[in-house]
Amino acid sequence: MSKPKVFEKPTGVKDYVPEAAAKLRSIESKVMQCVERWGYQEIITPTLEYYDTVGVASSTEDKKLFKLLDRKGTTLVLRSDVTSPIARVVSSVLKEQSFPLRLSYRANVFRAIEAEAGRDAEFFQTGVELVGDASSESDAEVIALAIACLQAAGVQQFKIAVGHVGFLNGLLEERLQDRQDAQRMLKECLLSRDYVGYRDTIRSLGLTTEVQQELEGILRLRGGQEVCRQAGEATSNPIAKQAIEHLCEIWDVLSAYGVSEHVLIDLTMIGDFSYYTGMTFEGYAEELGFPVCSGGRYDNLLAQFGRPAPATGFALKTNRILEVTGDETDTPLRRVLIVYSAQRRAEALAKAGELRRNEAVAIETQLLGNNENEDFDRRDDASRFDEIFKFVQ
């Protein structure tokens, strides 16, 4: 393998030039201000975690993890999400704090497989976790907050698709009892949005026409509150019924928040069926095929760290939001340049300190040589500044 050139970087990672970095940080700042107003407190966790704890507990498949060894030979991972590290902290550092806990974060995360097909191996997330509340109220809260965050980030047109893993688990168990492999294949098709494969798999199972039509009918269970009624008529399984009842309660709370216009119920939504235990959701912007946010309920995760508790949350895909928002960033600082000669250095730097203390400005200073003063105003970089102070002889 040839040695990479000095200007090359690994596949799936990117540089953010000042304009893009400013926009990314602006989005993060606006979202963090939004979640703070909802009572969420920021937490920061390490980039590196132990594979045997956070790595294994993560929702990320093992093959997607970046692994490395420390000096003792212990396997570490670059964090692939922030939910599992937060679960570790809640179960250890914050174990004396009572529930519910409302925590927020902004962080870069790493997934090896994302480098395929032009996807990112490193990307940025901003999100929240609501730990210790199992109610439909808490699920509705995180969905409503995700909507508020997308709006704060500047995403104009979007929809939140909400599903429930309990509905599919119950319905498939009812229709395909004791056929676990068939259930798994159908779930995998729905997880990857392979609806053609889903139909083909159903037709390969040798089912009666009635059952085949019922399973294919799942693909039509997308829409507003009426979907709850339609789904309730499609099954008598108690797990599926309970899931539909929970979704109806969530819808009622979202209506009270006044945000149900942004939401549709999608009962093909399953999320990672090995990780989520209840409600799941994804947010799609009009201009982008990939979800810009995702979340759901994961009531089994904290038990792996010794403090069983229900939990729900979401993450915004901050770098994807960059692609669908305008060029607006926070109001830029007025840029000021102070140029000076060696003889007037103290006077010039005192002026720079005074401006930095008393005004919202970005100050650059530059020492001029003996022959530079006359030509300075004709230099290309002079136009970058809103104001220039000269301290020269």
N, C-alpha and C positions, 0 to 999 in steps of 0.2 A: 504494500500500500504506500502510495506516494505521500510525502510529508505535506500537510496543508500549508498554503501560502499565508504570510503573516496577516493578510487582510481578510482571510476566510473565517467563517464561523460554522459551528455544527448545524446540521440540518434541523429545521423546526424552531430555531431561535432567531430573534431579530433585534436590530438596534432601533431605538426610538430617538430620533433627532429632536432637537429642542422644541420644535413646534408640536410634534406628536406627543412628546413627553408632557408638555404643558397641558395639552388637551386631555390626556389620560389622567393626570393628577387632578385636573379640574373636575372630571367626571367622578373620580373617587371622592373628592372633597364634598361635592354636592350630595352624593349618596350618603356619605357618613354623617353629614349634617342632618339629612332626612331621618336616618335611623336613630340618631341621638334624640330627636324630637319625639320619637316613639318610645323612648325609655331604654334603648339598647346601649350598652357600654362596650367600648372597644377592647379587644384582647389581641395580643401578639404572641404567636407561638414560633418555635424554631423552624428553620428551613430543613434541618436534618432531624430525623426521628429513628428510633429503633424499628427494624423490620418486624421483629417478633411481637411487638406491641401495636403501635400505630399502623405499621405497614400491613399486618395481617388483618387488623380490624377495619381497614379502609374499605370503601365500596369499590375501589379500583382493582381490576383483575391483576393477578400477580405479574403477568407478562407485560403489563403497562408501567410497572414501577421502575424507576431508576435506582439501582442498588450500588452500593460501594462498601468497602471494608474500612473500619478504623484500624489503628495500630495494634489493637488486641485481637483483630480478626473477627470482630463482631459486625454483623451485617446491618448497615444503615440504609435508609431510603431518603431520597428527596421527597418532601411532602407532595402527595398527589391530590390532596384536598385539605381543607382546614377543619372539616367537621370532626374527623377522628382525633386530631390533636386537641381540639376543644373538649371532646369527651374525656380525654385523658386528664386535662386540667380540672374539669368539673369534678372528676372523681378523686382528685388528689389535692392540688393546691387550694381548690375552692370547696373541699368536701364539707366544711363547717357552715357554708352559706346555705340558707334555706331556699327552696324552690318557690316560685319559678325564677329562673335566671334568664335574663335577656342579654345576650352577648353579640357583638358585631366584630367584623374583621375586614381587612383589605390586605391581600397578599398575592405573591406569585406562586404558582403551583406547576408541577412537572408530571407529564405522562408520556412515556416512551412511544406508544403507538400513535400518538397524535402527530408525529412527524410524517406519517404516511399520507399520501394523497394531498400534499400541500398543507396539512394542518399543523398547528403549533405544538411543539414539545414543551414550551414554557408559555404560560398565559396568566392573565391577571383576573382575580375574582374579588368581588366585594359582596359581603353577605351577612346573614344573621342566623343565630340559633336560639330558639326558645325552648328551654329545658325545664321539665318538671310539670308540664300541663298536658293532659291527654284529651282535652275537650275539643269539640268542633270550633269553639270560639278561638282557640289558639291557632288552629289550622287556617281559619279565615283571616286572622290577624296577619299571619306571615304572607298570605296571598295579597291582601290589601296593601301591606307594606311594600311588597315587591312591585305592585302597580305604582305606588307613590314614588318609589326609587327610580323606576324607568322614566316616569315623568320628570323627576328632578334631574335625571341624567340627560334629558333632552330628546328621548325617543318619542316621536310624535304619534305614530300609528303602530299598534301592537295588539295582540290577543293572548290571553292566558288560557291554556287548555288544562283542564283539571280532570283527573281520573282517580281511581281507587283500586289498589291491587287486590283488595278483598273481593271485589265484584268478580274479577276474572278468575281468581282462585276458586271461589265458590261455584261459579257457573261451570267452569271446566271440570271440577270435581264431580258436579252433578251429572254432566253429560258424558264424561269420559272417566267414570269411576274405575280405579285400579289400573288405569293406563297412563302411568306417570311419564313415560317417554313421549307419548303423544301430547300430553299437556305441556311438557317442556318445549317441544318443537314449535307448538303454536305460540307459546309465550315469546320464544326467541324471534319468531317472525314479526310479532307485534312490536317487540322492543326495537327491532331494526327498521320498522315501518315497511316491511316487505309484505304488502297485502296480496300480491300475486302468489307469493310463496305460501302465505297463510291459506288462501283458497285451495291451492294445489295440495297442501298437506291434508286439509280436511277431506278432500276427494279421494285421497289415498288411504284413508283409514277404514273404509268399508262400513261406513255409518248408514243408518237409515236416512231416507230423504228428509224426514222431519227434523232429525237431529242436525243433519248437515245444513239445512236452511237456518236453524236456530243459531248455530255457531257462526255462519256467514253473516247473520243479521247483526252481530256485534259491531261490524264495520259501519253500520248505519246509526249507531248510538252516539251521535255527536250533535250538540246544539245547546239550547237553553234549558230552563228548568223542566220543560216537558220531557226531557230525556230521562229524568228520574222516574217518572211514571211509566214510561215505556220499558225501562230496564226492570222495574219492579214487577211488571207483567211477564217478563221473559224468564223468570226463575222463581223457584220456591226454596232454594237453598238458604239456610239461615245466615250463613256468612255473607253471601251476596246481598241478601236483604238488609242486613245490618250496615253494609258498606253503602248501599243506596240511601238509607236513612241518614247516614253521616254526611253524605254529599248534599242532601237536601238541607240539612241544618247549616252546612257551610254556605250554601247559596243564600239562605235567609239572612245570615250575618253579613255577607258581602252586599246584599241589597240594602241592609241598614247602613253600611259604610258608604253606599252610593256609588259602587264601582262595578256592579254586576254587568254593565254594558261592555266591559273589557274582558269578560269571562265567558268561556263556553265549556260545557261538560263533554269530555271525550273519554268514553269508556274503553277505548283501545289503548289509552295511556296506561303504561305499566311501570315506567321507570326501570331501574335495576331491580328485577324481582327477587334477587337474593339479598337485597339490602333494605329496601323500603317495606314498611309494614302496613301502610294505610294510604292516605291521600298522597297523590303525587301531582306535580304540575310543571309545565314548561311555558315560557313566554316567547312568542315569535314576533319579530318586527316585520313590517310590511316589505321592507327592502332586502331582507336577508333570509336565506333558507335554513340556516342553523339557529337553534334557540339562543336567545340572548340572556335567558335566566332559566333556572330549574330548581326544583326543591321538592320537599315532601316530608312525610312522617317516617321516623326510624326509631321505633320504640325498643329495639333489642341491642342497640350499639353500646349504651353506657353499662349494661350488665357485663360486657367483656372487660371493663375496667373496674369492676367491683362495686359500682353504685347504680343499681338498676333504676331507670327513670324514663318516662316517655319524653320524646323530643321531636321537634319539627323545625324546619328552617328552609333557607334558600340561598343561592349564590347567583349574583349577576356576573355575566361574562364580560368584564370591563373592556377588554381589547376588542371584542366583537362589537360592542356598542360604539366604539370609535368609528366603525364603518358606516353607521346609520345615523349619526348625529351630525349637525352642521359644524361649522368652524368656530362656533362660539367657545371661548374659554373665559376664565375669570378676567375681570377688567385688568389689562396689563398695567404694570407700573410705569410711571413716567421715567424715561431713561435719560440720565444725566452723565456727561463726561467732564471730568476735571483734568486739565492738562497743566503741567507745571514745569518750571525749570528747577534745577537743583538748588538754586539760591532761595527759591520761595516754596520749598517743599513743605515746611512746617505750616505755613499759612494755608496752602492748598489742602493738606490732609486734615487740618482743623475744620475747614469748610465742608469737606466730605463727611466728617463725623457729625457736624451740626445738622446737615441735611438728612442723614440717615436716622438721627434721633427724632427729628421733628416732622418729617414728611414721608409719604408713601412713594418713595422713589427707588430706582435701581441706580446705584452710583458706580461708575468705573473711573479709575484714576490712571494717568499715564505720564511718565516722565519724558519730557522732550529733550533731545540733544540740542546742541548749540545751533544747528542749521535747520532744524525741523519746523520751527514756528511759522515761518513764512509760507511753507507749503502745506500746512496742516489742513486748512479749509478746503483744499482741492483734493484731499484724500478720499478714496471710495468709502471708507468706513465712517466718515463724519456724518453721513446722512442717516445713520442708524440711531442717532440721538435726538431727543427733543430739545435739549439745551446743552450748551457747552460753556464751561467756565475756564478762563485762562488765567494762570498765575505765572507769568513769564516776565522777564526784564524788558 
